[in-house]
Amino acid sequence: MKGGTLQIVWHDSKPVLTLDFHRLTGFLATGGADYDIKFWSLYQSESKKENPRASYESSLSYHSSAVNVLRFSPSGEQLGSGADGGELLIWKLHYTENGNSWKVLRTLSFHRKDILDIQWSPDGAFLISGSVDNSCIIWDANKGAVQQILDAHLHYVQGVAWDPAGQYVASLSSDRTCRIYINKPQTARAKSQEKLNYVCQHVIAKAELQKQDDGSSTKFHLFHDETLPSFFRRLEWSPDGSFLVVPAGIHKFSADSSASNTAYIFSRKDFSRPALQLPGASKPVIAVRFCPVIFTFHATKADAPFKLPYRVVFAIATLNSLYIYDTESSSPIAVMAGLHYASITDIAWSSDAKFLAVSSQDGYCTVVEFEDGDLGSPAPISEIPSYIASYLPQVTLDSTNLNRDTMDVDISDVDGKDMSKEKTSTVEGVKTAQAMGPKQYEAVQEENLNLPNVPVLVTSIGGSLSDGQTSTSSQEKQEQNVQPIADSAAKTGPAKAETEKPSRRRITPIAVKTAQDIGSNQSEAVRAENLNLHNDPVLVASTTGFLSNGQESTSSQQKQEQSVQPIADAADMTGTVKDEPGKPSRRRIIPIAVEKP
């Protein structure tokens, strides 16, 4: 393993805000504050002392503001990109005699403010986006229309994730909550087709410390508040869907101890409490990305926190460091620090696990190269359990002949057959989650996860839970209407009844000024105040033996002032303006996406 910060002009020395690898061509796509998306080819170094090399390939120029996130679809045929001002585009890959080219397929228009994160559904038919307007939107990528709006968060939505099994979506906000939504499909009367309908099942907000000597107990927030000096909290599911890793965590071991930075791991079987917390981060964790390749065991450990029949590798990024973990240990297998002079913004793995790329606000990217055997040996298809093989990149659609439309979990009873030891010697034997049923699938995942439990107090549709129990009697009655708020202190004014409309209905966007209204200088001052990053050079030891080259940071590391959407005052977020009588509610207007040539 080797690598370092590549000293090339990535985006005209402006911040690089996002990146992702294309699984078909291996190109690295980056987006930045220069409004462009650029494609790069990465090459392995020829000697052990050299860093990987990158060469420029092409650019996509269409956005009119800074590009905050870009993600390729699972098939690699489409690219989603989100930017400031609510710009969300879907690009289509076209094959020509002179090479491949990307063209804008659709413009998805509904968000009013900056889009900070997006994620594709497992079949590539839908897209979920998170925005500064406090909402998540699920889009129909084929029609370019709004499928569903999830607007229960009280502050910016800075991370979204889609379960590989298609059963859950998750969102993480600076209101200090992580929301887990479960799909309860609705059947259309006219077409007799099931329609996606995600309902909030859990709101993860606080943890309860063990009782003191006097019998009292204290609670603490699990996540950082809006003062976290980053625009992003990128969470992600494991490739097999067995667990979710959530960044921006804070943990206290006792009432008197100071809070430490961490990332929490939640089992898909029990979202009421973290199954594991990853300690040791000196700065807040802002992003998580899983390696798309599944590996065989290095060695069997009796005290391994996971009981999986394979190894999963993932990377978490803090503001200034990169940690690489696997499921054989709760300690990182590699730590890289002192790479950049400004905040890290995103991380991405290549489809063959040869490269790991990191972007930063300082305008540069770090590329880590892995040689054969550094991460282990890829697990053969025959050794991957059939109940999750359909989700993994090693099992391509061409080799399995799977119809990805059948990957939605069937909400029905199953015979309870134990699939945890079943394997397939041929790819034809792969079974999807629908073939198993959700209870059988989750039972297998519960058996594979053997993680220590941390007591957590969360709010669910069924009521407040502190020990992982669920209240199924009231859940069915409330799931269609209630969007619970985990912390009453986050509200303004007296508590409201559960049957009242969600607080998002009280927000008026009319009073929010754009960058064009307040002027470029004032807009830059607003963004600088909200992003209080320290650009002093950091000298930190690295376990991998390489550091950044000490280039000085400049004031140009901030985002381009023309693209800034200033943060509204708290009064704007909690206003009491109601819909005017006689006028239709804005929430019932679902515009069709504008198509552009």
Secondary structure per residue as TSV (DSSP state, phi and psi in degrees):
chain	resnum	aa	ss	phi	psi
A	1	M	-	360.0	128.5
A	2	K	E	-154.7	166.1
A	3	G	E	158.1	-173.8
A	4	G	E	173.6	-176.5
A	5	T	E	-79.9	123.1
A	6	L	E	-83.2	121.9
A	7	Q	-	-87.1	72.1
A	8	I	S	-130.3	162.2
A	9	V	-	-84.1	102.1
A	10	W	S	-78.3	-53.2
A	11	H	S	-137.7	59.6
A	12	D	T	54.0	39.0
A	13	S	T	65.2	11.5
A	14	K	S	-91.3	164.0
A	15	P	-	-56.8	137.4
A	16	V	E	-95.7	115.4
A	17	L	E	-101.0	-16.8
A	18	T	E	-162.1	159.3
A	19	L	E	-160.2	159.5
A	20	D	E	-163.2	151.5
A	21	F	E	-97.0	140.6
A	22	H	-	-87.1	122.3
A	23	R	T	-70.7	-22.0
A	24	L	T	-86.4	-44.8
A	25	T	T	-100.1	-18.3
A	26	G	-	81.4	2.1
A	27	F	-	-65.7	146.9
A	28	L	E	-98.3	121.8
A	29	A	E	-102.0	134.0
A	30	T	E	-127.0	147.5
A	31	G	E	-128.2	144.2
A	32	G	E	-146.7	-171.5
A	33	A	T	-78.2	0.3
A	34	D	T	-90.1	7.4
A	35	Y	S	77.5	-0.5
A	36	D	E	-104.7	157.8
A	37	I	E	-111.8	127.7
A	38	K	E	-122.6	145.8
A	39	F	E	-110.1	138.5
A	40	W	E	-133.1	145.5
A	41	S	E	-100.2	133.6
A	42	L	E	-106.5	140.5
A	43	Y	E	-127.3	139.5
A	44	Q	-	-69.3	145.7
A	45	S	-	-70.0	151.0
A	46	E	S	-86.4	-19.8
A	47	S	S	-132.4	164.1
A	48	K	T	-70.7	-20.5
A	49	K	T	-90.8	-9.2
A	50	E	S	-96.2	150.3
A	51	N	-	-84.4	161.3
A	52	P	-	-58.7	155.7
A	53	R	E	-110.5	150.0
A	54	A	E	-129.7	139.4
A	55	S	E	-129.2	141.3
A	56	Y	E	-73.0	138.1
A	57	E	E	-112.3	-57.4
A	58	S	E	-163.1	172.9
A	59	S	E	-132.2	152.5
A	60	L	E	-117.9	116.3
A	61	S	E	-116.8	105.8
A	62	Y	-	-149.1	-35.5
A	63	H	-	-64.9	149.0
A	64	S	S	-106.7	11.0
A	65	S	S	-153.7	177.4
A	66	A	-	-62.3	136.2
A	67	V	E	-88.4	113.7
A	68	N	E	-91.8	-26.5
A	69	V	E	-155.4	142.9
A	70	L	E	-144.6	139.5
A	71	R	E	-143.8	132.3
A	72	F	E	-79.3	147.4
A	73	S	-	-69.9	160.7
A	74	P	T	-56.7	-33.6
A	75	S	T	-78.8	-18.2
A	76	G	S	82.3	0.9
A	77	E	S	-84.9	-16.8
A	78	Q	E	-133.5	159.0
A	79	L	E	-134.6	127.6
A	80	G	E	-102.6	137.0
A	81	S	E	-137.7	130.8
A	82	G	E	-117.1	143.7
A	83	A	E	-139.0	178.5
A	84	D	G	-62.9	156.4
A	85	G	G	76.8	9.8
A	86	G	G	82.7	13.5
A	87	E	-	-74.7	126.7
A	88	L	E	-138.2	119.0
A	89	L	E	-120.4	150.0
A	90	I	E	-117.4	122.2
A	91	W	E	-101.4	148.8
A	92	K	E	-117.8	134.8
A	93	L	E	-82.4	127.0
A	94	H	E	-116.7	136.1
A	95	Y	E	-100.0	124.2
A	96	T	E	-128.5	171.1
A	97	E	T	-67.2	-29.3
A	98	N	T	-90.2	4.7
A	99	G	E	125.1	-177.8
A	100	N	E	-89.0	148.4
A	101	S	E	-141.8	152.1
A	102	W	E	-110.9	133.6
A	103	K	E	-130.7	149.9
A	104	V	E	-66.3	123.0
A	105	L	E	-92.9	-46.2
A	106	R	E	-147.8	151.4
A	107	T	E	-112.8	120.1
A	108	L	-	-97.5	111.7
A	109	S	-	-116.0	114.5
A	110	F	-	-164.8	-39.9
A	111	H	-	-60.9	140.9
A	112	R	-	-95.5	-17.5
A	113	K	S	-134.6	-176.0
A	114	D	-	-51.3	137.7
A	115	I	E	-96.0	125.6
A	116	L	E	-106.3	-23.2
A	117	D	E	-157.4	149.0
A	118	I	E	-141.4	159.7
A	119	Q	E	-155.0	138.8
A	120	W	E	-85.2	151.7
A	121	S	-	-72.0	161.4
A	122	P	T	-58.1	-32.7
A	123	D	T	-92.1	-1.4
A	124	G	S	75.3	7.6
A	125	A	S	-86.1	-18.8
A	126	F	E	-133.2	163.5
A	127	L	E	-142.3	135.9
A	128	I	E	-114.3	139.6
A	129	S	E	-129.7	147.2
A	130	G	E	-119.9	140.8
A	131	S	E	-137.5	165.5
A	132	V	T	-68.9	-14.7
A	133	D	T	-80.1	14.8
A	134	N	S	74.2	12.7
A	135	S	-	-124.7	157.2
A	136	C	E	-112.2	141.5
A	137	I	E	-127.2	131.3
A	138	I	E	-97.1	123.5
A	139	W	E	-108.5	145.3
A	140	D	E	-84.6	106.3
A	141	A	T	-67.7	-27.3
A	142	N	T	-75.7	-36.9
A	143	K	T	-96.3	-19.1
A	144	G	T	72.8	26.3
A	145	A	E	-116.9	159.0
A	146	V	E	-71.8	126.0
A	147	Q	E	-92.9	-41.8
A	148	Q	E	-162.0	146.4
A	149	I	E	-114.1	126.5
A	150	L	E	-111.8	104.6
A	151	D	-	-124.5	36.0
A	152	A	-	-86.9	-15.8
A	153	H	-	-68.7	150.4
A	154	L	S	-101.6	-1.5
A	155	H	S	-149.8	-171.4
A	156	Y	-	-57.0	137.5
A	157	V	E	-92.7	112.0
A	158	Q	E	-109.7	0.1
A	159	G	E	-160.5	140.2
A	160	V	E	-136.7	151.6
A	161	A	E	-148.9	144.4
A	162	W	E	-117.0	126.7
A	163	D	-	-60.6	130.2
A	164	P	T	-57.6	-25.2
A	165	A	T	-82.9	-8.1
A	166	G	S	79.6	4.9
A	167	Q	S	-86.7	-32.7
A	168	Y	E	-125.7	154.4
A	169	V	E	-128.3	153.1
A	170	A	E	-132.0	147.8
A	171	S	E	-136.8	146.6
A	172	L	E	-128.1	131.1
A	173	S	E	-128.1	161.6
A	174	S	T	-77.5	3.9
A	175	D	T	-81.3	9.1
A	176	R	S	73.2	28.5
A	177	T	-	-130.8	149.6
A	178	C	E	-117.0	124.3
A	179	R	E	-108.2	133.6
A	180	I	E	-110.5	122.2
A	181	Y	E	-109.8	138.1
A	182	I	E	-111.6	144.4
A	183	N	E	-82.3	118.5
A	184	K	-	-116.8	85.5
A	185	P	-	-58.0	143.3
A	186	Q	E	-108.1	141.3
A	187	T	E	-96.9	122.7
A	188	A	-	-73.0	134.3
A	189	R	T	-67.7	-42.5
A	190	A	T	-71.8	-45.7
A	191	K	T	-99.5	-7.9
A	192	S	-	55.0	37.9
A	193	Q	-	-117.1	145.4
A	194	E	E	-78.2	138.0
A	195	K	E	-114.9	137.9
A	196	L	-	-58.0	136.7
A	197	N	-	-150.7	95.0
A	198	Y	E	-89.8	128.5
A	199	V	E	-119.0	136.3
A	200	C	E	-65.0	121.5
A	201	Q	E	-103.6	-37.5
A	202	H	E	-138.2	143.4
A	203	V	E	-121.9	107.1
A	204	I	E	-92.0	120.0
A	205	A	E	-136.9	-50.9
A	206	K	E	-129.7	158.1
A	207	A	E	-119.2	152.3
A	208	E	E	-112.2	121.8
A	209	L	-	-72.1	158.5
A	210	Q	-	-62.0	150.1
A	211	K	-	-63.6	141.8
A	212	Q	-	-80.7	-177.6
A	213	D	T	-62.3	-31.7
A	214	D	T	-84.0	3.9
A	215	G	S	87.7	-3.8
A	216	S	-	-85.0	159.8
A	217	S	-	-135.0	151.8
A	218	T	-	-122.4	157.1
A	219	K	E	-120.4	152.1
A	220	F	E	-142.2	153.4
A	221	H	E	-70.0	143.0
A	222	L	S	-84.4	-18.2
A	223	F	B	-131.5	156.3
A	224	H	-	-64.9	155.5
A	225	D	-	-88.5	-166.3
A	226	E	T	-70.7	-7.8
A	227	T	T	-79.8	-2.9
A	228	L	S	-57.0	122.8
A	229	P	S	-78.3	56.9
A	230	S	-	-154.7	147.6
A	231	F	S	-83.7	-7.8
A	232	F	-	-127.4	143.4
A	233	R	-	-138.5	75.6
A	234	R	B	-85.3	105.3
A	235	L	-	-95.7	164.0
A	236	E	E	-158.4	149.9
A	237	W	E	-85.8	153.5
A	238	S	-	-67.0	155.7
A	239	P	T	-58.6	-29.2
A	240	D	T	-90.9	-2.2
A	241	G	S	75.8	10.6
A	242	S	S	-77.9	-25.5
A	243	F	E	-152.6	160.8
A	244	L	E	-119.0	131.9
A	245	V	E	-107.4	124.7
A	246	V	E	-116.2	123.7
A	247	P	E	-84.5	-170.8
A	248	A	E	60.8	28.3
A	249	G	E	-87.0	152.5
A	250	I	E	-131.1	142.2
A	251	H	E	-135.2	140.9
A	252	K	-	-123.2	130.1
A	253	F	S	-83.8	-23.1
A	254	S	S	-153.5	170.2
A	255	A	S	-65.9	-29.5
A	256	D	S	-91.3	-12.8
A	257	S	S	-80.9	155.2
A	258	S	-	-80.4	155.2
A	259	A	-	-74.9	139.2
A	260	S	E	-115.0	151.7
A	261	N	E	-77.4	143.7
A	262	T	E	-160.6	172.4
A	263	A	E	-123.2	138.1
A	264	Y	E	-100.6	144.0
A	265	I	E	-112.0	126.8
A	266	F	E	-115.9	131.6
A	267	S	E	-76.1	143.8
A	268	R	T	-67.2	-15.5
A	269	K	T	-79.8	-27.0
A	270	D	B	-146.1	101.5
A	271	F	-	-91.6	2.4
A	272	S	S	-76.0	-13.8
A	273	R	S	-155.3	149.4
A	274	P	-	-67.3	136.3
A	275	A	S	-79.8	-26.0
A	276	L	E	-160.1	146.6
A	277	Q	E	-123.0	136.4
A	278	L	E	-94.4	108.6
A	279	P	E	-87.0	173.1
A	280	G	E	104.7	-12.2
A	281	A	E	-73.2	129.2
A	282	S	S	-81.7	-23.2
A	283	K	S	-122.8	162.3
A	284	P	-	-59.6	143.3
A	285	V	E	-83.0	131.5
A	286	I	E	-121.0	-11.4
A	287	A	E	-156.2	148.5
A	288	V	E	-134.8	133.5
A	289	R	E	-141.3	136.0
A	290	F	E	-94.3	142.4
A	291	C	-	-67.4	131.0
A	292	P	S	-74.1	-6.3
A	293	V	S	-102.2	135.5
A	294	I	-	-95.5	137.9
A	295	F	B	-116.8	160.9
A	296	T	-	-81.3	168.3
A	297	F	-	-69.6	143.0
A	298	H	S	-74.2	-52.4
A	299	A	S	-161.6	145.0
A	300	T	-	-75.0	127.9
A	301	K	-	-117.3	131.1
A	302	A	T	-67.6	-30.5
A	303	D	T	-97.7	17.9
A	304	A	-	-61.9	135.2
A	305	P	S	-70.2	-20.7
A	306	F	B	-115.3	144.6
A	307	K	-	-114.8	72.5
A	308	L	-	-108.5	149.2
A	309	P	S	-79.4	16.1
A	310	Y	S	-160.8	175.0
A	311	R	B	-108.4	135.3
A	312	V	-	-113.6	132.4
A	313	V	E	-112.6	136.7
A	314	F	E	-146.1	160.2
A	315	A	E	-121.9	140.5
A	316	I	E	-122.6	142.0
A	317	A	E	-115.9	132.3
A	318	T	E	-96.3	-172.0
A	319	L	S	-61.7	-28.3
A	320	N	S	-136.6	4.9
A	321	S	E	-141.3	165.9
A	322	L	E	-130.1	127.9
A	323	Y	E	-118.1	137.1
A	324	I	E	-116.4	127.5
A	325	Y	E	-120.9	161.3
A	326	D	E	-135.9	172.7
A	327	T	T	-85.7	9.0
A	328	E	T	-89.7	-13.3
A	329	S	-	-153.0	153.0
A	330	S	S	-89.1	-2.1
A	331	S	S	-99.6	148.0
A	332	P	-	-67.4	147.1
A	333	I	S	-88.9	-14.1
A	334	A	E	-158.6	145.5
A	335	V	E	-133.6	128.2
A	336	M	E	-121.6	121.7
A	337	A	E	-129.9	162.2
A	338	G	S	67.2	29.9
A	339	L	-	-80.4	-33.2
A	340	H	-	-136.9	160.6
A	341	Y	S	-93.6	-6.6
A	342	A	S	-135.8	178.3
A	343	S	-	-63.2	139.2
A	344	I	E	-70.4	143.3
A	345	T	E	-115.9	-30.7
A	346	D	E	-163.4	159.9
A	347	I	E	-138.9	155.0
A	348	A	E	-155.4	145.8
A	349	W	E	-106.0	144.7
A	350	S	-	-75.3	157.6
A	351	S	T	-65.8	-23.1
A	352	D	T	-99.1	6.2
A	353	A	S	63.4	24.3
A	354	K	S	-85.7	-26.3
A	355	F	E	-132.6	147.3
A	356	L	E	-129.5	120.5
A	357	A	E	-111.4	145.8
A	358	V	E	-131.8	132.3
A	359	S	E	-108.6	159.5
A	360	S	E	-147.3	158.0
A	361	Q	T	-67.3	-16.4
A	362	D	T	-78.6	0.1
A	363	G	S	92.2	7.7
A	364	Y	-	-125.5	164.1
A	365	C	E	-126.0	144.2
A	366	T	E	-105.7	136.9
A	367	V	E	-122.8	124.5
A	368	V	E	-105.3	130.5
A	369	E	E	-106.4	133.4
A	370	F	-	-111.8	128.2
A	371	E	-	-88.0	168.6
A	372	D	T	-58.2	127.3
A	373	G	T	93.0	-10.9
A	374	D	S	-62.8	-43.4
A	375	L	S	-97.2	-10.4
A	376	G	-	119.7	-171.6
A	377	S	-	-99.5	129.8
A	378	P	B	-57.9	138.1
A	379	A	-	-73.0	130.6
A	380	P	-	-63.5	153.6
A	381	I	G	-58.2	-35.1
A	382	S	G	-67.4	-19.3
A	383	E	G	-99.8	0.2
A	384	I	S	-93.4	124.7
A	385	P	B	-54.6	140.6
A	386	S	H	-66.5	-25.2
A	387	Y	H	-74.3	-12.0
A	388	I	H	-124.6	-3.7
A	389	A	H	-62.3	-29.1
A	390	S	T	-67.7	-17.0
A	391	Y	T	-91.1	-12.7
A	392	L	S	-90.0	143.5
A	393	P	T	-62.8	-25.5
A	394	Q	T	-62.2	-29.7
A	395	V	S	-97.2	97.1
A	396	T	-	-78.8	161.3
A	397	L	H	-65.9	-33.3
A	398	D	H	-66.1	-34.0
A	399	S	H	-84.2	-23.3
A	400	T	H	-103.2	-16.9
A	401	N	-	55.6	35.9
A	402	L	-	-86.5	142.7
A	403	N	-	-92.7	110.9
A	404	R	G	-67.0	-15.2
A	405	D	G	-68.1	-16.7
A	406	T	G	-94.4	10.7
A	407	M	-	-84.7	-9.4
A	408	D	S	-65.4	138.7
A	409	V	-	-70.7	131.6
A	410	D	-	-81.0	121.0
A	411	I	-	-84.1	83.6
A	412	S	S	-154.0	164.6
A	413	D	-	-74.7	152.8
A	414	V	-	-128.7	171.0
A	415	D	-	-79.5	-6.3
A	416	G	-	79.9	17.4
A	417	K	-	-63.2	136.7
A	418	D	-	-80.1	114.3
A	419	M	-	-101.7	3.6
A	420	S	T	-66.0	-24.4
A	421	K	T	-107.2	1.2
A	422	E	-	-81.0	132.5
A	423	K	B	-130.7	167.9
A	424	T	-	-127.9	138.5
A	425	S	S	-91.8	-14.1
A	426	T	S	-131.4	151.2
A	427	V	G	-69.1	-13.9
A	428	E	G	-70.3	-17.7
A	429	G	G	-89.7	7.4
A	430	V	-	-67.7	134.1
A	431	K	-	-113.0	141.3
A	432	T	-	-88.7	171.6
A	433	A	H	-64.4	-29.7
A	434	Q	H	-67.5	-35.7
A	435	A	H	-67.5	-27.9
A	436	M	H	-88.3	-38.6
A	437	G	-	93.9	148.8
A	438	P	H	-65.5	-38.1
A	439	K	H	-67.4	-41.6
A	440	Q	H	-67.0	-41.3
A	441	Y	H	-63.0	-46.5
A	442	E	H	-70.1	-29.8
A	443	A	H	-64.5	-38.2
A	444	V	H	-65.9	-44.4
A	445	Q	H	-64.7	-36.2
A	446	E	H	-64.8	-37.2
A	447	E	H	-69.2	-32.7
A	448	N	H	-77.3	-21.5
A	449	L	B	-102.1	119.7
A	450	N	-	-124.7	79.3
A	451	L	-	-115.0	144.2
A	452	P	-	-66.5	140.2
A	453	N	-	-96.3	139.1
A	454	V	-	-110.4	123.1
A	455	P	-	-57.9	132.1
A	456	V	E	-137.9	139.9
A	457	L	E	-102.8	114.9
A	458	V	E	-125.4	165.6
A	459	T	E	-111.0	129.4
A	460	S	E	-123.9	174.1
A	461	I	T	-60.8	-29.8
A	462	G	T	-84.3	-2.4
A	463	G	E	123.4	-177.6
A	464	S	E	-74.5	132.9
A	465	L	E	-123.6	136.5
A	466	S	S	-124.3	-10.4
A	467	D	S	-132.7	22.3
A	468	G	S	86.7	-2.5
A	469	Q	-	-78.9	153.4
A	470	T	-	-117.9	153.0
A	471	S	-	-112.3	90.2
A	472	T	H	-77.9	-19.7
A	473	S	H	-67.5	-38.1
A	474	S	H	-96.3	-9.8
A	475	Q	H	-66.5	-45.3
A	476	E	H	-64.1	-30.3
A	477	K	H	-75.5	-29.6
A	478	Q	H	-106.3	-11.6
A	479	E	T	-64.1	-25.0
A	480	Q	T	-79.6	-24.2
A	481	N	T	-115.8	-39.6
A	482	V	-	-81.2	132.2
A	483	Q	-	-116.3	89.0
A	484	P	-	-66.0	149.5
A	485	I	-	-109.0	123.9
A	486	A	S	-70.8	-38.5
A	487	D	-	-121.7	114.4
A	488	S	G	-65.4	-22.6
A	489	A	G	-67.7	-20.6
A	490	A	G	-73.9	-16.0
A	491	K	S	-80.3	167.2
A	492	T	S	-117.2	132.7
A	493	G	S	87.3	-176.2
A	494	P	S	-68.8	158.0
A	495	A	-	-67.1	145.7
A	496	K	-	-103.3	162.1
A	497	A	-	-71.2	152.5
A	498	E	T	-64.0	-25.8
A	499	T	T	-80.4	-6.3
A	500	E	S	-73.6	157.9
A	501	K	-	-63.5	150.5
A	502	P	-	-59.3	154.5
A	503	S	G	-65.9	-20.1
A	504	R	G	-60.7	-25.7
A	505	R	G	-68.5	-16.6
A	506	R	G	-92.1	-0.6
A	507	I	-	-85.5	132.4
A	508	T	-	-114.4	119.3
A	509	P	G	-82.1	-2.3
A	510	I	G	-65.9	-34.6
A	511	A	G	-81.2	-6.3
A	512	V	-	-83.0	126.0
A	513	K	-	-91.4	144.3
A	514	T	-	-92.7	173.5
A	515	A	H	-63.5	-32.2
A	516	Q	H	-70.2	-30.3
A	517	D	H	-71.8	-38.6
A	518	I	H	-95.3	-10.0
A	519	G	-	96.1	151.9
A	520	S	H	-67.2	-40.1
A	521	N	H	-65.6	-45.3
A	522	Q	H	-67.4	-35.7
A	523	S	H	-64.0	-40.8
A	524	E	H	-64.7	-36.1
A	525	A	H	-66.6	-37.6
A	526	V	H	-64.2	-46.7
A	527	R	H	-65.1	-39.9
A	528	A	H	-63.7	-36.2
A	529	E	H	-69.1	-37.4
A	530	N	H	-76.6	-28.2
A	531	L	-	-108.3	89.8
A	532	N	-	-95.8	69.6
A	533	L	-	-93.6	144.6
A	534	H	-	-99.5	121.3
A	535	N	-	-99.5	18.4
A	536	D	-	-66.7	139.3
A	537	P	-	-58.5	137.3
A	538	V	-	-114.7	130.9
A	539	L	-	-109.8	104.3
A	540	V	-	-128.8	140.0
A	541	A	-	-69.5	142.6
A	542	S	-	-119.8	132.5
A	543	T	T	-69.2	-18.1
A	544	T	T	-92.3	-7.1
A	545	G	S	90.8	11.6
A	546	F	-	-135.8	147.6
A	547	L	-	-129.9	167.4
A	548	S	-	-70.2	162.5
A	549	N	-	-86.9	10.3
A	550	G	-	80.4	23.7
A	551	Q	-	-68.1	138.6
A	552	E	-	-73.4	147.0
A	553	S	-	-89.3	149.4
A	554	T	-	-122.4	168.5
A	555	S	G	-68.5	-13.5
A	556	S	G	-74.9	3.8
A	557	Q	G	-73.5	-14.8
A	558	Q	S	-74.1	162.5
A	559	K	-	-66.9	155.8
A	560	Q	-	-60.1	131.0
A	561	E	G	-65.2	-27.4
A	562	Q	G	-68.7	-20.0
A	563	S	G	-98.3	0.6
A	564	V	-	-75.9	133.0
A	565	Q	-	-107.3	105.8
A	566	P	-	-63.8	153.0
A	567	I	-	-78.0	131.2
A	568	A	-	-74.4	155.0
A	569	D	-	-66.2	160.8
A	570	A	H	-61.6	-29.5
A	571	A	H	-65.0	-32.8
A	572	D	H	-68.3	-34.1
A	573	M	H	-76.6	-21.6
A	574	T	T	-122.3	26.1
A	575	G	-	-65.6	169.2
A	576	T	-	-119.2	22.3
A	577	V	-	-70.6	126.9
A	578	K	-	-100.4	165.2
A	579	D	-	-63.3	137.4
A	580	E	-	-68.5	142.0
A	581	P	T	-60.1	140.6
A	582	G	T	85.2	-7.0
A	583	K	S	-107.9	144.1
A	584	P	-	-67.7	149.0
A	585	S	-	-69.6	140.6
A	586	R	G	-65.4	-25.9
A	587	R	G	-69.2	-17.2
A	588	R	G	-92.0	0.9
A	589	I	-	-94.2	115.1
A	590	I	-	-115.9	93.6
A	591	P	-	-75.3	150.4
A	592	I	B	-81.8	142.0
A	593	A	-	-62.6	145.0
A	594	V	B	-82.3	125.0
A	595	E	-	-87.8	133.7
A	596	K	-	-120.3	144.6
A	597	P	-	-65.8	360.0
